[in-house]
Amino acid sequence: MVFGPSAPAISKSTIVHDPFDEEAFAEILPKAAGLRLLLAECEIPLAQQLAFDLFCSFYKYFVKLRSPAEIAPECRGHRDLLSRALELREHEKLRAFTRLKPAETALATELVLDALLEEMKRTPPAAEDTGAAEEARGSSSERLREVMKDAREDLQSVTELVAAWSSGPGQETRLPAELKLRLMRDVVRNPRLRMIALLFGRYRRLGLRERTLPAMRASQEVVDFIQGGDVARALAGELSSFAMEEREDLFYAKVVTHSLLIYELWRREEEPRAVYLCIDNSGSMAGEKEVWAKASALALAHLALAEDRPVEVVLFGDAADPLRVVSMRPEDDASTRLEKLLDVASYFLGGGTDFVKPLSHVLDAVEMGHHTGSDLLFVSDGLCPIPEDFVRRFREAKARYDLRMTSVLIGEEPLALGEISDTVHRLDEALQAGEALAAHFASAFLERGHEPLHVARAPLRPGRGTPLLFDHFLPTNDES
């Protein structure tokens, strides 16, 4: 019989974990195609165990390392790696996006593991008696800091994109994990999409900050006093009864019998103005210009959808190229919105430029939908003649349907677009004023800059010109 404390259990995992952590990793791994493929193609021994350790370090709410005596000798190199990683501020910043979130943690694990495995391949093999896992020591703390920082920036931009384009706060957590991972990975692994996501987040925040004016879609006017039970519209005299103990019962009785004296409001509602975003996808737009145009347009679309305004993105090229039309509706669910977002961000035509085709599409959509009030943003870096007969038709439709057009020309003079646009902005090829213009869109483009050109219908209820019930108590203008 042996007395005394038992020897510590030997584990291949360097992070103290429980069965719930193992279950979370086992559930998300089949859905994380990128991480699964990375592990399948990796020839470095114990890569799966290193992946699990990284997963735990990002996923767990509290992270604790095992003592060296509790870890199998071939995995002690992993402990050295994780020990140095946990000391980095970048690791803690990354955990802000992954803690207790399996999908985000799986993507972070893939990004960090991929970089570390590349480092291990470039590191000269260690002595045979140290084990293959000791190659992990080749990753310096500085390199670890860079890897964690890059992963955090990627994850921050893509999670903000997913959260913003979900139906509402918290909706992104209801996306199927496999779909969510695929969408996030498609963005992160594509340099162009990653830059669009990064700029989208910046422009969206700028837009929310700049957008101080309320959406001019509805208003309320006091037109009379009536009896009812709506306490929120009760006159101050009626509310004073609630504050007096001896009259409180009377107040409740009036609420129950709907005999409170309340304001009668007339609510004037207008149909939300549709938003059309025409983005040039010609070959000359490739690069930074395309990234800026799509990021600013998507930020603008996000703000418009938040105000229940339908959005249609029209990606155009030459006259022979088909239009790519992506219709976004406020009622779209989170999965549909994100799919449409990626469709806009990833689609690119190349080729030449034609203005008439996308503008004709917008006119047809407005005329068929009989929209009284729409906003059009047109972005291009090219020059294209517009026939006089089309210019006349466009101007007539603008007046008839209250269509307001804003054009952005990158590196070119407005010329033909200046004849049909209400507002024209010019950007240089370096896009120096691009950020300020993207923020300006939120505070100016979505607001009604002028009265509607169509004749407003007469209200069904009296307006401010009609005297109120108790107007005789108010002083007249000639009284001092």
Long-range contacts (C-beta under 8 A, 24 or more apart in sequence): 8-67, 8-69, 8-70, 9-70, 10-70, 10-71, 10-72, 11-66, 11-70, 11-71, 11-72, 11-75, 12-46, 12-49, 12-71, 12-72, 12-74, 12-75, 13-49, 13-52, 13-53, 13-56, 13-66, 13-71, 13-75, 14-53, 14-65, 14-66, 14-71, 14-75, 14-76, 14-78, 14-79, 14-82, 15-53, 15-56, 15-57, 15-60, 15-63, 15-64, 15-65, 15-66, 15-82, 16-64, 16-65, 16-66, 17-56, 17-60, 21-55, 21-56, 21-59, 21-60, 24-55, 24-59, 24-102, 25-52, 25-55, 25-56, 25-59, 27-102, 28-102, 28-103, 28-105, 28-106, 28-177, 28-181, 29-106, 31-103, 31-106, 31-177, 31-178, 31-181, 32-103, 32-106, 32-107, 32-110, 32-181, 33-181, 33-182, 33-185, 34-107, 34-110, 34-181, 34-185, 34-189, 35-106, 35-107, 35-109, 35-110, 35-113, 38-110, 38-113, 38-114, 38-117, 42-117, 44-117, 44-120, 44-121, 44-132, 44-135, 45-74, 45-132, 45-133, 46-74, 46-75, 46-78, 46-132, 46-133, 47-113, 47-117, 49-75, 49-78, 50-78, 50-81, 50-113, 50-116, 50-133, 50-136, 51-109, 51-113, 53-78, 53-82, 54-82, 54-108, 54-109, 54-112, 54-113, 55-105, 55-106, 55-109, 57-82, 57-85, 57-86, 57-91, 57-95, 58-94, 58-95, 58-98, 58-99, 58-105, 58-108, 58-109, 59-98, 59-99, 59-100, 59-101, 59-102, 59-105, 60-99, 61-99, 61-100, 73-131, 74-131, 74-132, 74-133, 75-133, 76-133, 76-134, 77-130, 77-131, 77-133, 77-134, 77-135, 77-136, 77-137, 78-133, 78-136, 80-136, 80-137, 81-116, 81-136, 81-137, 81-139, 81-144, 84-141, 84-144, 85-144, 85-148, 87-141, 88-141, 88-144, 88-145, 88-148, 90-144, 90-145, 90-148, 90-149, 90-152, 91-148, 93-148, 93-152, 94-148, 94-151, 94-152, 94-155, 97-152, 97-155, 97-156, 97-159, 98-155, 102-177, 103-177, 103-180, 103-181, 103-184, 104-155, 104-159, 104-184, 106-181, 107-155, 107-158, 107-181, 107-184, 107-185, 107-188, 108-151, 108-155, 110-185, 111-147, 111-150, 111-151, 111-154, 111-155, 111-188, 112-147, 112-148, 112-151, 115-147, 115-150, 115-151, 116-147, 119-143, 153-198, 154-188, 154-194, 155-184, 155-188, 156-201, 157-187, 157-194, 157-197, 157-198, 157-200, 157-201, 158-184, 158-187, 158-188, 158-194, 158-197, 159-184, 160-197, 160-200, 160-201, 160-204, 161-187, 161-197, 161-200, 161-201, 161-341, 162-338, 164-200, 164-201, 164-204, 164-302, 165-302, 165-334, 165-337, 165-338, 165-341, 166-334, 166-337, 166-338, 167-332, 167-333, 167-334, 167-337, 171-334, 172-334, 174-334, 175-334, 175-335, 175-338, 176-335, 179-335, 179-338, 183-338, 183-339, 183-342, 186-342, 186-346, 187-342, 187-345, 190-346, 192-290, 192-291, 192-345, 192-346, 193-342, 193-345, 193-346, 195-291, 195-295, 196-291, 196-294, 196-295, 196-298, 196-345, 197-295, 197-345, 198-295, 199-291, 199-292, 199-295, 199-296, 199-438, 200-295, 200-298, 200-299, 200-302, 202-435, 203-295, 203-296, 203-299, 203-435, 203-438, 203-439, 204-299, 204-302, 204-303, 206-435, 206-438, 206-439, 206-442, 207-299, 207-300, 207-303, 207-438, 207-439, 207-441, 207-442, 207-443, 208-303, 208-442, 209-439, 210-439, 210-440, 210-442, 210-443, 211-303, 211-442, 211-443, 211-446, 212-443, 213-443, 213-447, 215-307, 215-446, 215-447, 216-270, 216-447, 216-448, 217-269, 217-270, 217-272, 217-273, 217-307, 217-308, 218-267, 218-268, 218-269, 218-270, 219-267, 219-268, 220-265, 220-266, 220-267, 220-268, 221-265, 221-266, 221-268, 221-463, 221-464, 222-263, 222-264, 222-265, 222-468, 223-264, 223-265, 223-266, 223-461, 223-462, 223-463, 223-466, 223-468, 224-263, 224-264, 224-462, 224-468, 224-469, 225-261, 225-262, 225-263, 225-264, 225-468, 225-469, 225-470, 226-261, 226-262, 226-264, 227-258, 227-259, 227-260, 227-261, 227-262, 228-258, 228-260, 228-262, 229-254, 229-255, 229-256, 229-257, 229-258, 229-259, 229-260, 230-260, 230-262, 231-255, 231-260, 233-262, 233-263, 233-265, 234-260, 234-261, 234-262, 235-260, 235-261, 235-262, 235-263, 237-261, 238-262, 266-459, 266-460, 266-461, 266-462, 266-463, 268-459, 270-373, 271-371, 271-372, 271-373, 272-307, 272-308, 272-309, 272-310, 273-309, 273-371, 273-373, 273-374, 273-375, 273-448, 274-309, 274-310, 274-311, 274-312, 274-365, 274-366, 274-369, 274-371, 274-373, 274-374, 274-375, 275-300, 275-301, 275-304, 275-309, 275-310, 275-311, 275-312, 275-374, 275-375, 275-376, 275-377, 275-446, 276-311, 276-312, 276-314, 276-362, 276-365, 276-374, 276-375, 276-376, 276-377, 277-301, 277-311, 277-312, 277-313, 277-314, 277-376, 277-377, 277-379, 278-314, 278-316, 278-358, 278-359, 278-362, 278-376, 278-377, 278-378, 278-379, 279-313, 279-314, 279-315, 279-316, 279-379, 280-316, 280-317, 280-353, 280-379, 280-380, 280-381, 280-382, 281-315, 281-316, 281-317, 281-321, 281-324, 281-347, 281-348, 281-349, 281-350, 282-317, 282-318, 282-349, 282-350, 282-351, 282-352, 282-353, 282-380, 282-381, 282-382, 283-350, 283-351, 283-352, 284-353, 284-381, 284-382, 285-380, 285-381, 285-410, 286-348, 286-350, 288-431, 289-381, 289-410, 289-429, 289-431, 290-348, 292-431, 292-434, 292-438, 293-379, 293-408, 293-410, 294-344, 294-345, 295-438, 296-434, 296-437, 296-438, 296-441, 297-344, 297-377, 297-379, 298-341, 298-344, 298-345, 299-438, 299-441, 299-442, 300-377, 300-438, 300-441, 300-442, 300-445, 300-446, 301-328, 303-442, 303-446, 304-446, 305-329, 305-330, 305-337, 307-446, 309-446, 312-365, 313-344, 314-358, 314-361, 314-362, 315-344, 315-347, 315-348, 315-349, 316-349, 316-353, 316-354, 316-357, 316-358, 317-349, 317-350, 317-351, 317-352, 317-353, 317-354, 318-349, 318-351, 318-352, 318-353, 318-354, 319-352, 319-354, 319-356, 319-357, 320-351, 321-349, 321-351, 321-352, 321-354, 323-357, 323-358, 323-361, 324-349, 325-361, 352-382, 353-380, 353-382, 353-383, 353-384, 354-384, 355-380, 355-384, 355-386, 355-416, 355-417, 356-384, 356-386, 356-387, 356-390, 359-386, 359-390, 359-394, 359-420, 360-390, 362-403, 363-393, 363-394, 363-397, 366-397, 366-401, 366-403, 367-397, 367-401, 370-401, 371-401, 372-401, 372-402, 372-452, 372-454, 373-401, 373-402, 373-452, 374-401, 374-402, 374-403, 374-404, 375-403, 375-404, 375-405, 375-406, 375-445, 375-446, 376-403, 376-404, 376-405, 376-406, 377-406, 377-407, 377-408, 377-441, 377-445, 378-405, 378-406, 378-407, 378-408, 378-417, 378-421, 379-407, 379-408, 379-410, 380-407, 380-408, 380-409, 380-410, 380-412, 380-417, 381-409, 381-410, 381-411, 381-412, 382-412, 383-412, 383-413, 383-415, 383-416, 384-416, 385-416, 386-416, 386-417, 386-419, 386-420, 391-416, 391-419, 391-420, 394-420, 395-420, 398-453, 399-453, 400-453, 400-454, 401-454, 402-452, 402-453, 402-454, 404-449, 404-450, 406-441, 406-445, 408-437, 422-449, 423-449
